[in-house]
């Protein structure tokens, strides 16, 4: 029997170097992260997703890997990693890690050897051209920062292909030896106790680099899943695939490829709906994806570790979001497609709008994914380059360096936030722990209730008519249980009448933005404050 643990998971993404520094060198490490596992377990997290921690020149936040089989010495050792994984498992938390195999750093030994000779066994690990292709300016991933997908290597005497930065050379996935190496990488980390991978840049990994390969490009995903299941039956792959909806079935297959995909479409339309304070865009985003296999699952998020991509929206809709959230495009717009801000600063820290967004995320029909610091409303630092603006050190306390490190402030790998609204003295874990009404304590309650409502992760879902353009209601049914969530995207309070099939069923309040009058009898009139939300169990408890 398949173990579909990911359908009930609450995933928490973090970067080891930004989380907690144990040795005082200004960089987070595995020892510091391990010391914070009780915090994560107390929050209710069931799966920790680690961003890259491999040895790296660190020109792209670790996504430029130069050794897939080790831990960056700045962060610790393989022994520290294994101890972290063991202690996570002891607390009931699984670990998944970033699998970054579309490209390597140009400092990787494979690339260095490939450059030395055309006869090197690693030469065909990469994609080369004697002349720069005429379309080299097309398909750049980071417009405004990157202007070509081909760069000349003096050492190799040829141009190498890179869909991302020029210091990240693309691997040649059409080379069987490259796929053998990818399987070795997966097997290595599975052997060390991970429960799966977040597959970085999945569409670019499977995209064929030459016209002479007649193989179905998506068959690579099936090979990857098959290897994964052979090695560890309960391991998963969560794919980063911001693709058109017609391509989605290629990633899930018949349940024999990726188990999970991020729902980028729903995320972008969610942001548009929150900006407009109207539900129509959210409904459009949720209806867009095709039906997926029973073992498949969508992963939902408010913000991830990259820019807030709005590429699925029109230019007018993108501008509307910037305007409605009062954002300075010159400061926040990046790569011609997204916003380099976390969500709380986009709504000027309004706690009602922040909780509304995460209430929606926790009740979406799929698996919620949190980015570190979202549980306290962590802000951003626009003085940092590109996406580093949303990757500041974690704010643990009001002590120097936000309790992140004992190093002198000028030795921190990245400065802590110190502004008057989102700075560490105003916003940190310790202070929020002491405040019963804090976002952190709200997150703990919401996660606990989400785990008590498995219908949201497992069930069949349907939208419920409210007759109100600003109120979104949906229900999820699984086995003999049914739950419902109602969200008011508007700042104006309202009362809606829900169109439920079972007119005789009672609604039992589970969670709301404030204590409301209990709904008596079988009435389905629901009162909501501005930016209000309510979770219900339909019919009664099944203990």
Rosetta blueprint (number, residue, H / E / L):
1 X L
2 X L
3 X L
4 X L
5 X H
6 X H
7 X H
8 X H
9 X L
10 X E
11 X E
12 X E
13 X E
14 X E
15 X L
16 X H
17 X H
18 X H
19 X H
20 X L
21 X L
22 X L
23 X L
24 X L
25 X L
26 X L
27 X L
28 X L
29 X L
30 X H
31 X H
32 X H
33 X H
34 X H
35 X H
36 X L
37 X H
38 X H
39 X H
40 X H
41 X H
42 X H
43 X H
44 X L
45 X L
46 X L
47 X E
48 X E
49 X E
50 X E
51 X L
52 X L
53 X L
54 X L
55 X E
56 X E
57 X L
58 X L
59 X L
60 X L
61 X L
62 X L
63 X L
64 X L
65 X E
66 X E
67 X E
68 X L
69 X L
70 X L
71 X L
72 X L
73 X L
74 X L
75 X L
76 X L
77 X L
78 X H
79 X H
80 X H
81 X H
82 X H
83 X H
84 X H
85 X H
86 X H
87 X H
88 X H
89 X H
90 X H
91 X L
92 X L
93 X L
94 X E
95 X E
96 X E
97 X E
98 X E
99 X E
100 X L
101 X L
102 X L
103 X E
104 X E
105 X E
106 X L
107 X L
108 X L
109 X H
110 X H
111 X H
112 X H
113 X H
114 X H
115 X H
116 X H
117 X L
118 X L
119 X L
120 X L
121 X L
122 X L
123 X H
124 X H
125 X H
126 X E
127 X L
128 X E
129 X E
130 X L
131 X L
132 X L
133 X L
134 X L
135 X L
136 X L
137 X L
138 X L
139 X L
140 X L
141 X L
142 X L
143 X L
144 X L
145 X L
146 X L
147 X L
148 X L
149 X L
150 X E
151 X E
152 X E
153 X E
154 X L
155 X L
156 X L
157 X L
158 X E
159 X E
160 X E
161 X E
162 X L
163 X L
164 X L
165 X L
166 X L
167 X L
168 X E
169 X E
170 X E
171 X E
172 X L
173 X L
174 X L
175 X L
176 X H
177 X H
178 X H
179 X H
180 X H
181 X H
182 X H
183 X H
184 X H
185 X H
186 X H
187 X H
188 X H
189 X H
190 X H
191 X H
192 X L
193 X L
194 X L
195 X L
196 X E
197 X E
198 X E
199 X E
200 X L
201 X L
202 X H
203 X H
204 X H
205 X H
206 X H
207 X L
208 X L
209 X L
210 X L
211 X L
212 X L
213 X L
214 X L
215 X L
216 X L
217 X L
218 X L
219 X H
220 X H
221 X H
222 X H
223 X H
224 X H
225 X H
226 X H
227 X H
228 X H
229 X H
230 X H
231 X H
232 X L
233 X L
234 X L
235 X L
236 X E
237 X E
238 X E
239 X E
240 X L
241 X L
242 X L
243 X L
244 X L
245 X H
246 X H
247 X H
248 X H
249 X H
250 X H
251 X H
252 X H
253 X L
254 X L
255 X L
256 X L
257 X L
258 X L
259 X L
260 X E
261 X E
262 X E
263 X L
264 X H
265 X H
266 X H
267 X H
268 X H
269 X H
270 X H
271 X H
272 X H
273 X H
274 X H
275 X H
276 X H
277 X L
278 X L
279 X L
280 X H
281 X H
282 X H
283 X H
284 X H
285 X H
286 X H
287 X H
288 X H
289 X L
290 X L
291 X L
292 X L
293 X L
294 X L
295 X L
296 X L
297 X E
298 X E
299 X E
300 X E
301 X L
302 X L
303 X L
304 X L
305 X L
306 X L
307 X L
308 X E
309 X E
310 X L
311 X L
312 X L
313 X L
314 X L
315 X H
316 X H
317 X H
318 X H
319 X H
320 X H
321 X H
322 X H
323 X H
324 X H
325 X L
326 X L
327 X L
328 X L
329 X H
330 X H
331 X H
332 X H
333 X E
334 X E
335 X L
336 X L
337 X L
338 X E
339 X E
340 X L
341 X L
342 X L
343 X H
344 X H
345 X H
346 X H
347 X L
348 X L
349 X L
350 X L
351 X H
352 X H
353 X H
354 X H
355 X H
356 X H
357 X H
358 X H
359 X H
360 X H
361 X H
362 X H
363 X H
364 X L
365 X L
366 X L
367 X E
368 X E
369 X E
370 X E
371 X E
372 X L
373 X L
374 X H
375 X H
376 X H
377 X L
378 X L
379 X L
380 X L
381 X L
382 X L
383 X L
384 X L
385 X L
386 X H
387 X H
388 X H
389 X H
390 X H
391 X L
392 X L
393 X L
394 X L
395 X L
396 X L
397 X L
398 X L
399 X L
400 X H
401 X H
402 X H
403 X H
404 X L
405 X L
406 X L
407 X L
408 X L
409 X H
410 X H
411 X H
412 X L
413 X L
414 X L
415 X L
416 X L
417 X L
418 X L
419 X L
420 X L
421 X L
422 X L
423 X L
424 X L
425 X L
426 X L
427 X L
428 X L
429 X H
430 X H
431 X H
432 X H
433 X H
434 X H
435 X L
436 X L
437 X L
438 X L
439 X H
440 X H
441 X H
442 X H
443 X H
444 X H
445 X H
446 X H
447 X H
448 X H
449 X H
450 X H
451 X H
452 X L
453 X L
454 X L
455 X H
456 X H
457 X H
458 X H
459 X L
460 X E
461 X E
462 X E
463 X E
464 X E
465 X L
466 X L
467 X L
468 X L
469 X L
470 X L
471 X E
472 X E
473 X E
474 X E
475 X E
476 X E
477 X E
478 X E
479 X L
480 X L
481 X E
482 X E
483 X E
484 X E
485 X E
486 X E
487 X E
488 X E
489 X L
490 X L
491 X L
492 X L
493 X L
494 X E
495 X E
496 X E
497 X E
498 X L
499 X L
500 X L
501 X L
502 X L
503 X L
504 X L
505 X L
506 X L
507 X E
508 X E
509 X E
510 X E
511 X E
512 X E
513 X L
514 X L
515 X L
516 X L
517 X L
518 X L
519 X L
520 X L
521 X L
522 X L
523 X L
524 X L
525 X E
526 X E
527 X E
528 X E
529 X L
530 X L
531 X L
532 X L
533 X E
534 X E
535 X E
536 X E
537 X E
538 X E
539 X L
540 X L
541 X L
542 X L
543 X L
